[in-house]
Amino acid sequence: MLVDAPIKEGIGMIRYILKRFIFVIPVLLGATFLVFAIMNFTPGDPARIIAGNDATEIDLQNIREKMGLNDPFLVRYGRFIVNAIRGDLGTSYRNNLEISSQIIIRLKNTMILAASAVFIAIIIGIPVGIISAIKQYSTFDNIVMVVTLFLAASPVFWMGLILVLVFSLMLGILPAAGMQTGFPGMLKSLILPAFTLSTNTLAVIARTTRASMLEVVRQDYIDTARAKGLKETAITIKHMLPNALIPILTIIGINFGSLLGGSVVTESIFAWPGVGRFIVESISFLDTPSILASVVMLSVFSTFINLFVDLLYAYVDPRIKSQYKAKR
């Protein structure tokens, strides 16, 4: 019955979301197990780092026993997983503080940085890609292809250092590092790291938009729209762009998730107090609980972002929305 269609569609959507959440469980287990194994075989003694160089062997043994460092590898990993399920991400080896409270503050800063980078990539990449597709093989198109290829091939650390050299040291108009408080200071300190983090994504979005638009331009319904006398602007916005959005949304979602985890280098260069910098500091102290907790949080947020992008597909393309409907 037609009345049952919205209900069936909602049930199908719920099943799809639950299936995605089930799939994320082995991903989280694999990621945490891999990080735990790497930290386990990394040279160094967390007990020595906690107690200092003047600690005796008896002191070190007491610390290892108290923190469970003497337990077998699988026992320690299983303990972390059980505690994480309970909502306890552990205590930091460095400062003996609860890791959850430390990560939440830094995760907000990383989300601000990643969202700003994606925003810059979208507002520049999509219009540039559209114009480049409409003016295919023009001078503008050739320049865009060269510039995007350069941005895609440029390492993030190199781009960050160049921007600091030009805008901070030579021109002195933007701060080189740190995160300032207040709206004007916050915005100034965000520009360089956000643009640095956005360069690779900007290039990919621009090239993907161009390729996707070129496929749509050749469709018959575009010729029909022109034959009806519609303006090129209306054709581009109402007919071309909506039908070219699926690959663009995919790239945006994938890159947003990767920017959360890939902000380590950018945050280190600009001393941005985010999760990436927190991971680097934790690695130097062999702070395994902090590293694992950071990996879990970034993985969960990346999964939510990718799920959100998948659900957006249904509102962009009705053909995908029909797949969510429950079977009779």
N, C-alpha and C positions, 0 to 999 in steps of 0.2 A: 504493500500500500504506500501511497505517496506520503501519508502522514508519518509513516515510520522512517522515512529517508533521513531526516535530521538526527533522529535517535541512533540509527545505524551508523551514520557518519561519525557521531560523537563516540560511540563504542569503538569503532575502528581506530579513531585518533588515540583514544586511551590505550588500546592494545599496542599501538605503534610506540607510544611513549614508554610504556612499561617494558617493551622489548628492548628499546634503546638503553634503558637503565640496567636491564639484565646484562646486556653486552658490555657495559662499562666495568662490571665487576672483575672479569678476567684481565681487562686492561690495567686496572688499578693494581691488582695482585702482581701482574707481570712487571709493571714499572717499579713498584716498591721492592719486589724481590731482587730485581736487577740492581737497584741503587744500594740496597742493603748488602748484597754480595760484594759490590765494588768497594764499599766502605769497609767491609769486613777484611778484605785482602789488601787494603791500602796501608802502607807502612806508617807506624805511629801508634801511640798508646793514649787513648782518651784519659785514662787515669793520671798519666804523667802531666797532661795538659791541664787537668783540673787541679791537681795538687801542687804543681810547680816543680822546678828542678831540685829544690832542697828537700823534697819528700823522701822518706826512707822506703825501703821495699815493703815493710810492714804496713805503712800508710797506704801504699799503692794497692796492696792485697785487700785491705779493708774497703777501699773505694771500689775496687772491682767486684768484691763480694756484695757490697751494698747496692750497687747499680746493676748487678746481674751480668757483668761483663765476662764472668768466668763460665757462664752457661753455654751450652752448644749453640751453634749458629741457628738451627731451625727452632730451637726453644726461644731464643731471643726474638727471632722474626715473628713467630707465632704470638708471643706476648705483645708485640707492637700491634699486630693486626687485631687481636682481641680488644686491646685498649682503645684502638682507633674506632672500632665499631661502637664502643661505649661512649665515644665522644672525647676520649682522653688521648691527646696527641703526644703526651709525654712532657718531660722537663728537659730544658736545655742543659747540655754539659758545660757550656761556657759560663752562664750566669745563674744557673739553678732556678730560672723563672719558667712559668708555664708557657709552652710554645704557642698555644692557641691564641693567647692575647697578643703575642708579638707578631704573629703572622697576619692577624686580622688588620692591624694598623698598616702593615706593609702591603698587604694585598689591595687595600683601597688605593694606595699610591700607584701600584702597578696597573690597576684597572684604569686609573686616570691617564696614565702614560700610554697604555695600549689603545684605549678608546680615542685619545687625541691623535695618535698616529694613524689609526684607521680612518678617522674623520678627515684628516689632511689628505690621505691617499684617495678617499672617495671623491671629495670636492674638486680635486685636481685631476685624478686619473680618469673618472668617467666622462667628464666634458671633453677632455683632451682626446680620449679614445673615440668618442662620437664624432668630433670634428675631423679627426684623422681618417675615419672610415668614410665620411661623406666626401672628403677631399682626397680620396685615395690617389697615391702616386704624385701628389702635389709637393711643393717645397715644404709646406708645413708638415705633411705626412712623413717625408723623409727625415726632417729634423726630429720629429717625435720618435721615430724608430731608432735613430742613433742615440738620442738622450735616454730613452727608456732602456735600451740595451746597456748603456753605460751605468745607469742606476742599478739595474738588476745584477750587474757583474761587480759592483763596488762593494767591498767588505764593509760591514757596519762600523767596525772600529776605525777604519780609515776615514770614512765619511764623517764620523763624529769628531775625530781629531782635526780634520780640515775645517769643519764648521767652527770649532772652538778657536782655531788659529785665526780665522778670518773675522768672525763676528765678536769674539771676546777679546783676543789679544791685539788685533790690528785696528778694528773699528771701535771696540769697547762699548758696544750698544746692548749686549746681552750677557748675563752672568755665565761663567764657564762651568760651574758645578753647583750642586746643592739644590734644595727645595725651599724657596722662600714662602713665608706666610702672607696672607692678605691677597686680594684679587690682583692688583697690578704686579706685585712681586711674584706671585704664583704663576701668572701668565708668562712673564718674562723668563722665569726659570724653566718653564715647560716647553718653550718654543724649540730650542736646540735639540734636546733629547727626543721630543716627539717627531720632529722632522727627520732626524737621523734614523729613528726606528721605522719611519714610514717609507723611506726611499725605495727599498726592494718591493714592498707591497704596492706602492704607487705605480711602479713600472709594470708589475704583473697585471694590475687592474686595468691600466691603460691599454696594454697589448691585448688582454682578454676582451675588453669592451670593443676594441677595433675589430678583432676577428669575429666576434659574435654579431656585431652590427653589419659586417660585410655579408654574412650569411642571410640576414633578414632582408637586407636591401634588395637582394635578387628574387625575393618571393613575389608571387603574382598579385597578392592583395595590396602590396605597396604600389604596384603599377595601377591597380584599380583605384586606390586612394588618390593618386595623382590625376587620373583621368576624371575623377569627380571634381577636380579643381581645388582640392585642399592645399593649404600652404605647406611648405616644406617643414616649417617649425612644428606645425600640428601633426604632420605625418611622423616626424622624428619622435616627438614626445608621446603621442597617443598610440602609435602603431608599431614603430620600430623598437623603441626602448623596452616596453613591457615584454615583448617577445624575445628580447635578447638578454633578459635579466637573469635567467637561470644560471648560466655559467658565471656571470658576474657575482651573483649571490654566493655561489659555491666558493669562489676565490676569496671573497670577503670573509666568509665564515671560517675557512681553513686558515687564512692568514691571521685573523683575529685570535684564534686559538693558539697559533704558533707564536704570535707576538707576546702572549702572556708568559710562555716559557722561554722565548728567545730574547727577552729583554735583559738577560744577564749581562751581556757585554755593554749595552747602552747604559744601564744603571750603574755599572762599574766606572765607565768613562766619566759620566756626569755626576757621580756621587748621589744618585737618586735613591732615596730610602724606600726601595721596594723589595719584593720577594726575591728578585734576581740577585740583588746585592746581598741580601740576607743569606742566600744559598752559598755565594762565594765566601762570605765570612764564616759560615758554618763549616765549609769544606776545609778551610785553613785550620780550624780547631777540631777537625774530625768529629763534629757534632752530628752524629748519625740521626738522632731523633728529629732535630730541626730540619735536616735535609729531607728525610722521609716525609715529614709533615708538609713541607713546602711542595714536594712532588705530588702528594695526594690532593692538596688544595688546588694546585694548578691543573691537574688532570680533571678534577670534578668540574671546575669552571669551564675548561675547554670543552668538556662533554655537553654542558648546558648550552654553551654558545652554538655548538654544532647542531644540537637538537633544535634550538630556536631557529636557526637558518633552515633546517629541513622543514619545519612547520611553515615558514614563510613561503616555501615553494608552493604550498597548496593555495595560497592567496594570490600568487603570481600566475600560476598555470592551473586552470580547472582540471586538466587531464590528470595531474598528480593528486589533486584533492579527491578524485574518484577512487584512488587506490586505498584511501583510508576507510572507505565504507565497509561495514561488516558484511560478511557473506550471509546469505539466508540459511 
